[in-house]
């Protein structure tokens, strides 16, 4: 498997489950063919520690943004200039994760929408990809994405995809990428597996969303970037594509959407 390289396009290395043992986490990722990781911002109060992780490890890149469930907690949830200025860091490769999440409640819908729209505007102005989180909010998300795209195109990733076909194909119509986490490997995820099997292969990414959502066969454990290999192997069988061939496609897809990583590697 020495020729295989996979990029974990979405993880949270600053979270307490991982950040106390980062040396080992990064080493294990490398051993398991994960060449690079993108650690994702959820609250701007933690962005400095995320940046520092990327500066400490050559394999780690980061995003800047506000998770929808953090919008009401983050004093800078709609601070366009702060996000835009931070995005100029050489290892900042995306904006987000921003989005809509109605799973727990809908009390902060207006703040989530405002935060998402601000982050999309930054993504558009910087030409960095918007990392989109959508949970139990398909209709509103489709409406916002279509509306914002009419204001000017932007690049995006529908991360940890667990929504319906309508959102998937809305994203594809807008030339977005769709990223699959360990959820793809769950027996209960038949509809997500159907989507992953049928959408264009050049629009698929894999991620861990670690420390959450560990894939089979390690489901229930603390997830880590090293487990990206399991989701990629599952996808290989699902699509009936040779694993070496698929891993190259996934790697190229990751560098296409996160083109700042590609520029970094070409230095």
N, C-alpha and C positions, 0 to 999 in steps of 0.2 A: 504493500500500500504506500510505498515511498513516493509515488508520483501523484498521490491524491492530496489536494489542498481544498479545504472548505473554510468559508468565512462565516462566523457566527454573526449574523447581521443585526442581532438585537439581544443584549444581555444587560445585567445591572450589577456591575462589579463593585459599585460603591455600597451595595446593600450589606447589612451586617452578616448575613449568612456566608458571604464570600470575602469581604474586604479584610478580614483578619488573617487570611491565609492566601493572599494573592499570588505569592511566588509559586506555591504548589498548584493553584488553579491554572495559572498560565502555563506552567510546565506540563501538566496533565493534558491541557488543550493541545499543545504542540505534539505530544506523544500520540494523540488521537487524531492527527491530521488537520486540526483546526489551526490555520496559519495566522488568522487575524480575527479580531473581535471588535464590535462597536458597542461601547457601553453608553447607555441611554439616559438622558436627563429626565427627571420627573418633577423636580422642584428647583427653582433657581437659587434657593438658599444653599444648595449642595453642589452647585456647578463648579466651584473651585476645586473641591476634592475629586470630582470626576475628571476635570482637566489634568490634575496632578497625576492621576492613575495613568492617563494616556501619555504623559511625559515620562513616566517611570518605565513603561514597557513599550518597546518598539512595535509590538503586535496589536496594541490597543489604540483605537480611535474613539471619538465621542460625538454626541450631539448636544444641542442646547435647546431647552424648551420646558414646557409645563404639561404634566399629565392631567387629563380631565378631572380626576378625583382629587387633584391637588390645587385646582384653580381657585377654590375658595379659601385655601390656606396660604397661598403664595402671594405676597404683597406686590410682586412684580409680574403677576400672571398675564398682563396685557402690555408689558413694557417693550414695545417694538424696538426702540433704539438699543436697549440693553442686549436683547437677544441678537439683534443684527450685529452689533459691535463685537460680541463674544464669538459670533460665527466666523469671524475672520482669523481666528486661531488656526495655525497650520494643521492641527490634527482634528479640528472640528469638521465633520463630514456631513452633517445633516441637522435639520430642525425638528424639535419634538422630543418626546412623543406627545403630541397634542391630539385632541379628538373629543368624542362624546362617549360617556359611560352612564347608562341609566339603570345598571344592574341593581345597585343598592337603593337609590332613590332618584327623584327628578327635581330635587330642591334647588340644585345649582345649575340648571340647564342653561340659563342666560349667561352665567359666567363661563361655563364650558364653551359655549358657542363663540363668545367674544374672544376667549383665549385662542381657540382654534383658528378663527379668522385672522387674528393678529399673526399667528405663527405661519399661516399660509402666505400672508403678505410678505413676511420675511423670506420664506422659501422662494417665493416668486422673484423677489428683488435680488437675492443672492445666487439664484440658480442652484441652491442646495436642495436635496430631496426632503420633503415633508414626511416624517414618520407618523402615520395615522393610527390611533387607537380607537376602535369602535366596538362597543359592547351593548347589545340590546337597544340599538339606536339606528338601525339600518335606514329607515325612511328619512329621518332628519339628516343623517350623514349624506345620503344620496343627494338630497336637496341642496345642502351646503356645497358639496363638491362640484356639482353641476353649475351652481350659481357663481361660485368663486372662479371656476375655470373660464367662464364667459368674460370675467374681468381681466383675464390674462392667464396663459398656460403656466403650469408649474409641475415639477416632478414630485412623485410621491410613492410611498410604500404603504400598502394596507398590511399592517404588521399583525402577527399572531392571528391569522385569519380564522375566525370562528363564526362568521356571519353567513347570510344566505346568498344564493346565486345572483340575485338582483344587484347586491352591492359589489360582488366580484366582477360582474360583467360591466357595471358602471365604471369601476376602476380600470378595467381593461380598455373600455372605450376612450378613456382619458389618457391612455398609455402609461398607466401606473404599473408597478410591480406588486405581486402578492407574496407575502412571506408566511411560511407554515412553521409552526412550533411543534413540540412534542404531542400536542393535541391530535395531530394527524395520525399518530400511531395508536390512538385509543380505539377500542372496539366499538365504542358508542359514537364515533365520529364518521359515520357512513356518508353523511351529506358533504362534509368537508373533504373526505377522500374522493368522492365523486367529482367535486370541483377541481381538486388537485390533479386528478387523472385526465381531465378534459381541457383545461386551459392551456394556452400556448406555453411551451416549455421554456421559451426565452424570456418569460415574465415571472418565473418562479424563483423565490429565495427560500433559504432555511435559516432558522434561528432557534435559540433555546428559550428566550425570555427568562433565563435563569436569574434568580434561584428558584423560579416557579416552573411548574408544568414539565417535570422530568418525563421523557418519553419511555415507552416500553422498550427494553425490558427492565429499566431502572425506575419505573413509575413509583412515586411515593417518597423517593429520596430527595435530598437537596440537589436541585439541578445545577449543572455547570456547563460552560462552553464545550468541554470535551464530549458532551452527549449529543452535540450536533450531528455526529456521525451516525447515530441511530435513526434520526429523522431522515437523513439523506439516504440511508440504506433502505428504509421503508419506502421512500418515494421511488427509489430505483426499481423495486419490485412492483410497486403500484403502476408505474408507467412502463414496465417491462423494457427498461433501458439498462444496458451494462453500467455497473456502478462507476467504473473509471470514466466512462463517457459522460455520465450524469454529473459527476463531481466537477468535471471541467466546465460543463455548461453552467452549473450553479456558481462556480468561482467567477466565470466571465460575467454572468448576470450581476453578481455582487459588485464587481468593479465597474460595470456599466452604470448602475444607479448611484453607487458611491464613488463617483469618478475622482474625487479628491484623494481617495486611497490609491487609485491607479496612478495618479500624478506623483504621489509620495513614493511609490515603488519604482517609478521610472527615473527617480533622481540618481 
